[in-house]
Amino acid sequence: MTKVTELSIRAKAAIRYPGWRLDIVGPTTAVLTNVMGRRRTVTLRRRRKRYDGPWMRLAKRLVPMVIWGVGMWMVSIVIMAWALGVEL
């Protein structure tokens, strides 16, 4: 967890739970403790990196095109064989 992420979590917790202390105990877990000693466990979810790099964008476009192209190639083989009178 980066310092910026930790500070943003602390700021949101301070707004949402005034008077509570935030202790981050793991990569996705935090414990809130109030003055009387009552504890509340909060599970944080990690955000996925939203940006795909150029190779990932290429792969996302290329894989369906290859699958479609192989399918069309096989269909054309069947049509040509049928047109030439080959028994399948």
C-alpha positions as CSV (number, residue, x, y, z in Angstrom):
1,M,0.0,0.0,0.0
2,T,1.4,3.4,-1.0
3,K,1.6,6.3,1.3
4,V,-1.0,8.2,-0.8
5,T,-3.4,5.3,-0.6
6,E,-2.9,5.1,3.2
7,L,-3.5,8.8,3.6
8,S,-6.6,8.7,1.5
9,I,-8.0,5.8,3.5
10,R,-7.2,7.6,6.8
11,A,-8.9,10.8,5.5
12,K,-12.1,8.9,4.5
13,A,-12.1,7.0,7.8
14,A,-11.8,10.3,9.7
15,I,-14.8,11.7,7.9
16,R,-16.9,8.6,8.2
17,Y,-15.9,7.6,11.8
18,P,-15.0,10.7,13.8
19,G,-13.3,10.0,17.0
20,W,-12.1,6.5,15.9
21,R,-8.4,5.5,15.5
22,L,-7.5,3.7,12.3
23,D,-4.8,0.9,12.5
24,I,-3.8,-0.7,9.2
25,V,-3.0,-4.3,10.1
26,G,-2.6,-5.9,6.7
27,P,-2.6,-5.2,2.9
28,T,-6.4,-5.3,2.8
29,T,-7.5,-5.1,6.4
30,A,-7.8,-2.1,8.9
31,V,-9.1,-2.0,12.4
32,L,-11.0,1.0,13.8
33,T,-10.9,1.5,17.5
34,N,-13.0,4.1,19.4
35,V,-12.3,5.8,22.8
36,M,-14.2,3.1,24.7
37,G,-12.2,0.3,23.2
38,R,-14.8,-1.0,20.8
39,R,-13.2,-2.4,17.6
40,R,-14.5,-2.6,14.1
41,T,-12.7,-4.5,11.4
42,V,-12.8,-3.1,7.9
43,T,-11.8,-5.0,4.8
44,L,-10.4,-2.8,1.9
45,R,-10.5,-3.9,-1.7
46,R,-7.6,-3.2,-4.0
47,R,-8.4,-1.4,-7.1
48,R,-7.3,-2.9,-10.4
49,K,-5.0,-0.9,-12.6
50,R,-7.3,0.5,-15.2
51,Y,-4.8,1.2,-17.9
52,D,-3.9,-1.5,-20.3
53,G,-0.5,-1.3,-21.9
54,P,0.0,-1.4,-25.7
55,W,0.7,-5.1,-25.8
56,M,-2.5,-5.9,-23.8
57,R,-4.6,-3.7,-26.1
58,L,-3.0,-5.5,-29.1
59,A,-3.8,-8.9,-27.6
60,K,-7.4,-8.0,-26.8
61,R,-7.9,-7.1,-30.5
62,L,-5.8,-9.7,-32.1
63,V,-7.1,-12.8,-30.3
64,P,-10.8,-12.5,-31.5
65,M,-9.5,-11.6,-35.0
66,V,-7.4,-14.8,-35.1
67,I,-10.3,-16.9,-33.8
68,W,-12.7,-15.4,-36.4
69,G,-10.1,-15.8,-39.2
70,V,-9.4,-19.5,-38.4
71,G,-13.2,-20.1,-38.3
72,M,-13.7,-18.5,-41.7
73,W,-10.8,-20.4,-43.1
74,M,-12.3,-23.7,-42.0
75,V,-15.8,-22.7,-43.4
76,S,-14.2,-21.8,-46.7
77,I,-12.5,-25.2,-46.9
78,V,-15.8,-26.9,-46.4
79,I,-17.6,-24.7,-49.0
80,M,-14.8,-25.3,-51.6
81,A,-14.9,-29.0,-51.0
82,W,-18.6,-29.0,-51.4
83,A,-18.3,-26.9,-54.6
84,L,-15.8,-29.3,-56.1
85,G,-17.9,-32.3,-55.3
86,V,-15.7,-33.9,-52.7
87,E,-17.5,-36.3,-50.4
88,L,-17.0,-35.5,-46.8
